[in-house]
Amino acid sequence: MIPKLLILLLIVLVVTPYANAVPLSDKTGLKFTLPVKTDGHSFIVEATGNLDVTNLDFDKEQKSITLFVQSSLENNSLEISFPNTLIGGDYTILLDNDEFIAEIQTGSSVTFVTMDFSGTGKHKIEIFGTTYLDFFEIRDVVDFDISDGYVDDIEGNQSTNSLIFTLFEPGDDGKLSVQLSDDVITPFDDGSFIVLIDDVESDYIIENDNIIINFDSNSQQITLIGTYVVPEFYEIAPLVLATSFIGLIILKKYKKLFV
């Protein structure tokens, strides 16, 4: 009697499906890290899903990220994350050239796009934004002019209240003119600044709210020191990252994860 009961139990276990059972392949997430380089900046786009991401295209003119994917499953899930500074604003999503309603969650620095769709084979996913490279660079707010040379980089250092100009191909008759503005750098109480050329204090003149600094072909770096300098993005990045981290914790509670 007992052997018959065991056989009957085994038959029931084999032929009765589990409720809400999902094949392992359907719930396993493959993570793809995709670098994007544009206009001298580097970004990372990440994609996690139960399919294969074969390629990524970025078009700065269209403000778009395009993913080419290949799926062997009928039911597909994909999560895409990218920095808001790469593309931002209002998003439009296309799946195989048709508009697609995706779940979009935007934090202070990262946007998540979650998509569930059907169909095996190849698919094209396009994400369009309305902004491109939307972030602050100190070079954008410093009004300067240079002759007999080029400015390769400008750095704002809040710890020393200084603007640092890195020169490229300087000539013997070089002249750097920087328009003075309290929004960028402020002088000492007597209205003066300190100017260093390659860490050696140098002379300057002020004419019509412009500070003029002469340099020669041996000059590599000019430092303008005052009592305040506008902060550059990287100096406030720890606060931005901390805010983003808190935001991501909140977002993760509400979005689908692949494990």
N, C-alpha and C positions, 0 to 999 in steps of 0.2 A: 504493500500500500504506500509506504513512504517513498520508494523509488518512483512510483507513478506520479506522486505529488511533485517531486523534484523535477521530473521531466516536463510536467505541465507548466511549472514555474519558469523553467528555462525558455519554453516556447513563448510564453507571454512576454518575457523580457526581450526576446529577439524581435518579435513582430510589432511590439507597441512602441511607437516613436515617443521621444521626450518632447514635452511641450516647450516651445520657444527655442528648440535646439538650433545652433548655428554652426555650420562647418568651420573648422579651425582656420581654413584659408580665408574665410570671409571676415574674420574678426582680427586677423593679424595685420599690424600696420608696418609697412616698409617706409623708412624715412630717407628722403633725398635732400641733400644740401647742395644748393645751386648758386654759385657766385655770379654777381652782376657787377660789371665795371662800366661806368659811364661818366664822362666829363671829369676824369681824375678822381672819382670817388668809387669806393668799393662797398657792396652790399651783399647780404645773404638772403636768399629766398629759400624757405624750407617747405617741403611737401611730404605729408604722411598719409598713407592710404593702403588699400588692399589691391593696388595695381602698380604698374611700372611707369615711371616718368622717364621718357626717352630723350626729351630735349626741352630747352627753355630759350625763348627769344624775348628780348626787351627792346622796345621801340620808344625812344625818348620823345619823338615828335608826336606819336599817338598817346604817350603816357600809358603804355600798356605792357602787361606781362602776359606772355603766351606760353602755356604748357602743352606739350604733346605727350599723350599717355597711351598705354597699351594695356588692355584688360582681358583676362581669360575667364572672368566671372560675369554673371548677368547683373548682379547687384553690386554697385561700386560706391565706395565712400572715400572722400579725399578732403584733407585739411591743408590749406595753404596759408603760410604766414610770411609777411614781408614788412620792412620798415616803412612807416608812414612818410618818411622823408624821401623815399624813392618815388612812390606815387601816393597821392592822398586825395582828400576832398570827397566828392561823391563818386561812388563806384558803380560800374555797369559790368555784369558778368555775361559772357556768351559761352554756350556749350554747342560745339559743332555749328557755329554761325547763328544759332538761335539764342535769344535772350533767356537767361536762366535765373530763377529766384533762389539765391543762395543765402545761407545764414552768415551774416557779416558782423563781426565784433571788433570794434576799434578801441585800442588802449591809447595811452599817451604817446607811445612810440612804435607800437606794433599793431598790425591789423591781421585778423584771422578770418579766412573765408572757408566755410565748411559746405561741402556739396555731397549729396546722395543722388545718384542717377543710375539708370539701367543701360545695359548693352555691352556686349563683348566687342573686342576689336579695338581699333584706333579711334581716339577722340582728341579734339582740340578745345582747350579751355583758355579763354581770353578774359583778362581783368583790366578794365579801363578806369583810370582815375582822372581827376580834373586838375591836379597839381603835380609838379615835378621838381625834385631837389628843393623842397620847401624847408630850408633851414638857414640859420644866420651864419654868415662868415664876416669876420672883422674887416676883410678887404672891401666888402661891399659898403662900409660906412666911413672908411678913411679916404678923404679926398686929397690926392697927391699928384705930383708931376715930377718926372725925372728926365734928365738929359744926359747923354753920353753914358748910357747904362740902362739896366733893366732891374725892376724889383721882382725877384723870384718868389718871395713869400713875405707875409706880414703876420706877426704873432703878437697877441696882447697878453701880457703877463701881469696878473693882478697882484701877485706877491711882491713884485718890485715896482708896480705902477708904471709900467713901461710899454712902449711900442717898439718892436724889433723888426727892422727891415733887412731882409737878406738880399744881397745884390747879386746880379748875374751880368757877366761881361762888363765890368765897370771900366770907364776910360779915365784919362788923366785930368780931364776937365769936367768931371761929373758934378751934378748939382741935384739935390733932392729938396723939393718944396712940398711941405705938408700944411694944409689948411687947418688952423687951430679951431677946435670946437670943444666946449665943455662936455658935450655928449660923448666925446671920444677920449680926450685926455685933458686934464686940468693942470695949470702951472702951480708953482710954489707961491707962498703968500706975496712975494715981491714981484710976481709975474714972470719969473724965470723958469727955465728948464735945465736939465742936465743932458748933454749930448755926448754919447760915446761912439767912437769909430773903432771897431775891433778892440773894445774894452779900454780905450784910451780917451780921456776927456778932450773934447774938441770944441772949436768955436762955432758960432752960428749967428745969424741975424734974423730979426723979425720985421717983416714988411707987410702991411695991409692984412694983418691977421694970418700971415703965412710964416712959418719958420723955415729958413733956407739953410741948407747944410751942404758944404762943398766936400767932395771926396775925390780920390785918385784911383788909378788902376790897381793899386794894392789893397784897396778897401773891400771887405767882404760883408761886414754887418754894421748897420747903424742902429743905435739904441737911443730912443727918446724917452726920458724919465720925467714924470711929473708927480702929482699927488693922487691921481685917480686915472684908471684906464678902463674902458668898456670891457666887460668880461667876454671871452670867447666861449664858444659852445662847449669845448672839452673841459673847461673849468667848472661849468655848472652841470656837467654830465653825471656826476655821482648823485645829485639830487634828482635829475631826470630819470636815471636808472632806478633809483629807489622807488620813485613814484610809479614807474612802469612795472616794477616787480610786484608792488601791492596790487596794481590794476590787473596784472596777469593772474595773480592768485584768485581774484574775484571772478575773472573770466573763465578760468579753468573749472570752476565749480559748475558752470552752466553749459560748457561745450562738450561735445563727444570726444572721448579719448580712445585711441587704439592701443590695446595692450596685447 
